[in-house]
């Protein structure tokens, strides 16, 4: 690329000075020129153990930004993405959030996957009155005026999945293995599931609970333990809250040890089309995942979403997706959140945090899942349908069960006694 000549540089400099002078004459502050764009923060791990799941969410938001800019932007301004990599490092999520809000002056942040990263970000967005859209299923037990939760709460994923496995259609499971990565989401979800199972008459001796660290890769002894636990005469099911790249060795080991879905079905809450990309799925046929969206769902809105993503992945040469484009639940949740935020900004005629929060109440979007997804008027969570899918040989899912319609989220699980009387709405700061 040629350097501009000193004459050109002088000309550009004079033009900018003249523009600033004209702005001053007409009473427009020069900061208006710095505010020509609306900055959008993108806070997803692009390296480390969570990159397998999060990288595609960064690309999803960039695709949505490009689509809005092609239509002229928002409030007459183009959107400008500010992408950072917190690198699966939980304290770094907080640091990057502070940078995005204080230094980069973003209007909103789309980001996080793990609950430990969200918990790291939470005090920062609350202190600086920022706005976070969180697109992944989680353990609930949290409400913040500065966060919109577009993934599932436990009653929109974990509880229906276990109820399905207990039912005749799901195999009438009587013994349970709660297997997860060792951090807040699996431990809290399993605390809720334990209380739920107890309410259904399941004895403690019929529940096995195991945790592995992030990035864990040797599942040989754990699968052997599960086989032994399941051989004691009662139908056993595994509930997996393993996150990130550990899913690949876990599913490979399931295949190696011949643990078939007909013997011990595994239902996963953090495994979708993307996580199965690097796995031979033939031995895993029939194992389950519970989500609020699958790529295989047939309807015109999903066809359009898949077409949009496929074209974008090809145009941007996105690794893996340019040849084999895949969509998944957190991508759908990212899209719903982004489109609702854009609608709220338009409604509020502002990117001011408090005005956008007020405008978010009751927003609706026709979701790729085929439902009209609504942001609850009060509790900052989406009303979502629940789907349970069986893994197919090609790594896609066949939907075997779904709710009759959208389910309202319960951020505070009724199975945790301390939650009695808690309000399903965030505390809003008093108006000054």
N, C-alpha and C positions, 0 to 999 in steps of 0.2 A: 504494500500500500504506500503511495507517495505521500510525503510530508507536505502539508499546505505551505505555500510560500509565505514570506514575512508580509508581503503586500496583502495576501488573502487574510492572514491572521489579523492584520491591522483593520481590514475592512469589517471582519466579523466583530472585532472588539468595538469598533465605532457603532455598528448596528445595535449591539446589545446595550451600549451606553445610551444611544438615542431612544431605544425602546423603554429603558428604565426612566429616562427623563420624561418621555411622553406619559408613562404610567403615573409619574409623580404629578404632572400637570393635571391629569384627569382624576386625581385622588385615589388611584389604585396603588396599593402597597406593592413594593417590588417582590415581596414574598409570594404574591400571586403567581409570579413566573416560576417560582420554585414548586408551586402547588399545581402544576399543569397536569399531574397524574395523581391517581389514587393508589397508594402503595399497599400491596397485599403480601403479608408474610406467609412463607411456606416453611414449616418447621418439621421436617421428617428426616429420619436417619437414612443417609445415603451410603453409609459404611457401617461396619460392625454387625453384630448378630441379628439385628432387626432390619437390615437393609433388604433382605429377601422379601419382606412384606411391605416395607414403607416406601421404597423407591417409586413404585408404580403410583402411589397416592400423590407424590410430588408432581408426576407427569399428568395425572388426572386434573389437578388444580390448574396447571399450566394450560392444558387443553381448554378448560372452561374460561380462563382469562382470555385466551386467544379468540374464542367464540364470541365473547361479549365485546371485545375490542373491534372485531370485524363488523359488529352492529353499531359501532359508534361509542362504545364505552358506557360509563355510568355518569349521570349528572353532567353530561357534556365533556367528561374527562376520560382519558384512556387509563386502564388499570396497568400498574407496573409491578410485576412479581419481584419479591426480595426473597431469594432462596438461600437458606442456611443449612448446614449439615451438623446436627448435634451428635452424630456418630455413635448412636446407641449408648451414650454416656449420660446418665440421668442428671447429674448436677449441671452438665453443659446445656441441657435443655433450658434450665432457668436462666443461665447466662445469655444464651442466644435470644430468649424471649425479651429480656431487659434491653438487649441491643436493638431488637426489632421495634419495640415500642418507643424507647427513649431516643435512640440515635437515628434509626431509619424512619421513624414516624409512620409506621404502618397503621392502616385503619382497622385491620382485622388480621388474625392469624389462623391459618388452617394447619392443624398438625397434631403430633403425638400418635402413638399406637399403644404402647404399654401404659398401664395405670401408674406405674412408678414415674414415668416421664411426665404424665399429666399432673401427678401430685407435686412434682418438682416445679412445674410451670404455674400452678394454681395461685400460690401466694404472690407471684410477680404480676400476673394479670389483674388480680384483685387490688394490689397496692397501686398500680399505675392506671387502673380503670381501663384495661385493654379488653379485647374480645377474642375468645378462642372458640373455634368450632372443632369438636373432637369426634372423629368418624368411626370409632371402633366399639364393639360390644365391650361391656365392662361390668364391674361388680356392684354398681350402684353405691349406696351409702354416701352420697355426696350430692350437693346442690350448690351452685354458685350463680350469682346474677351475671357474672362475666364469662360463663361457659354455656355453650349450646351443645348438647350431647346428641349426636345424630346416629350413633350406634345403639345396640340393644341394651336395655337394663335386664337383670336376671329373669324377670317374669316375661320377657320377650324373646328368650333364647334358652337359658339353662333349665328353668323349671319345666317348660313345655317339652324339652328334649327328654328329660328324665321321666316325665309322665308318659311319654310315648313308649319308652323302653319298658316301663312297668305294664303297659297295656298288652292285650293279647296280640294285637297287630305288630307291636314292637318286640315281641318275644317273651313277655312276662318275666322280666328280670327280677331276681330276689336278692342277689348279692352285688355289691358295687365297689369298683375301684375308682377312687378319685385321684387322678394322676396329673400333676401340673408342674410348671416352672415355678421356682421358689421366689415369689414376690407377691405383692398385695392382691392383684386380680385373682389368681388361682386360689390363694388362701381364703380370701373373703367369699368368693363364689362357693367354695367347698364348705365353708362355715354355714352358708345359707342352705346349700344342698343337704348337708348333714341334718340340719334342723328340719328341713322339709321331709327327708327320708324317715326321720324319727316320728314325725307327725303321721306318717303312713304305716307305722308299726315295724319299721326295719330296725333290727338290733345292731348295737355297735359292733358286735363280732362279725356282722355281715357287711362291714364297711372297711375297706383298706385304703389308706391315704398315703401317697408317696409324692415327693418333690425332687426335682433335679435343678441344678443351676442353669442360668442362661448359657447357651452355647454347648450344652452337654451333648455328647455324641455316642456314648456307649450304653445302649439299652438292653444288652444281653441278659444281665442278671435280673433286671426289673421285669422283662417279659417272662422270664422263667418263673419269677415269683407270682406273676399274674396267672400263669398256667396252673401253678400249684393251688393258688387260692380258688380258682374256678373249678378245680377237680373234686371239690368236696360236696358234690351232689346237688347244688342249687344253681339255677341259671344265673350267670354272671355277666355284667356289662361294665365297660370302662368309659368313664367320662374324662376326656382329655382337655386340659387347659394348658397344654404345652405351647409355648410361643416361639416364633422366630425359626432360625435355621435348624434347631434341634428336631423339628418335625420330620426332616428328611431321614436321619438315621433311625428315628423311632419307627416310622412306617416301613423302612427297609428291614428292620429287625423283626417286625410283625410278620412280614413276608417270609424272612429266613426261617423263623421258628414255626411257620405254618399255622399261625393263630388266625383262623378264618372267621369271618363275620357270622357264619352260622353257629360257630362254637361260642365265641365271646365277642359280641359286637362292640366296636369303639365308636362313641359319638364325640366329635371334636367341635370346639367352639372357636378355634383360631386357625383352622385349616380350610382353605378354599382352593379355587382353581390355581392360583399363583403358587401356593406352597407345594402342590402336587406336581408342578411342572417338572421337577428334577427327580421324580420317583417312578419306578415301574409299578403302575397301578393295577396290573392284572391280578396279583395275589390279594389286593385290597378290596376287590369288588364286594359290595354289600356293606362295607363299613360306612359310617354315617357322619354327616356334619349338620349342625343346626345353624341356620342363618336367617336373614330377612330378605335375601336375594340370592339367586344362582344365575349364572350365564345361560343355563339351559331353559330358563323360563320363556315360554313362547307368548309374546304379545307385541303389538306394533311399537310401543314405547321402548321396549327392550331391543327390538330389531334396530331401531334408530340409534340407540345408545351404543350398541355393538359396532354398528356401521361407522359412527362418529369416531369411536376409539380406534378402530382398525385403520381408518384413513389417517388419523393423527399419528399413530404409532409408525406407520409406513413413511409418512412425510418427514417425521423427525428421526427416523432410523433408530427407534428405541430397541435396545438389545432384547432378543427373545420375542418381543411383541410384534416387531416388524414382519416376522415370518409366521408367528403363531400368536395372534392377538387374543388375550384372555381378559375377561372382566370378572369382578368379584364383589362381594358384599361391601367391604370398606370403600371400594371405588364408588359404588352406588351411593353410600352414605355421604361421601365427600361431595359428590355431584348435587345431592339433595340440599346439603348444608350450604354449598356455594350459591346455588340458584335462589334459595330462600334469603340468604344474606343480600344478594343483588336486588331482590324484590323489596326487601325491608329498607335498603338504602334509597331506592326509588320512591317508596312510600313516605319515608321520613324526609326526603329531599336533603339528606345530610348523611355524612359518615360518622357523625358524633355518636360515641358509644351508647350513651343513655337513650338517645333518640332511636337508634337502630334496635336496641334491646326492646323498647316499647313496640316498635313496628314489627318485630319478629313474632309476637304473640298471634297464634292462629294462622300463620302463613301456610299455604298449601302448595305442593308440587306434584305433578303426575310423575310418579317414580318409575324407573325401569322395571321394578318388580310387578308393575301393572296396577298398583293401588294409588289412590290419592293420599300422599303422605302429609300429615298435618303436624305442625309444631304446636304442642299443647299450649293453651292460652296462658298457663301459669308455670308448669314445672320444667320448662327448658328442654324437654325430651320429645322425640317424635312418637306419634302413634304409628306402629309398624305391624305388618303381618309377619307371621313366623312360618318358615318352611323347614322341613327336614328332608335331606337328600341323601341318597345312597351313591357311593363312589361307583363310577362305571369304568370299564377297561380303558377308555380313552382319557381318563382324568377329569371328565365332566361329572355332573350329578343328576340323578333321576329323582325328582321330587316324589316322596312317598307319603307325605303328610303335610297339611297346612292348616292354619287357623281359618275360621270362617271369614274373618275380616281383620282390619287393623286392631291392635291391642294397645291400650294406653299403658305407658311405662309406670312402674312403681319404683321410684328412686330409693325409697326406704323399704327394704324387704319386710313383709309382715311376719316372716319366720324368725326374725331377730327380735327378741322380747323388748330390748331397749328402745326399739323404734316406735313403740306404742304411743300414739298421740302426736307423732312428728308430722309437720305439715309438708305436703308435696309441692312446695313452692319455695324459691330462694328468697332470702331476706334482702329487700331492696333498701338502699340507703335513703334516709329521709331527705326530702326535697329541701334545698337551701333557699 
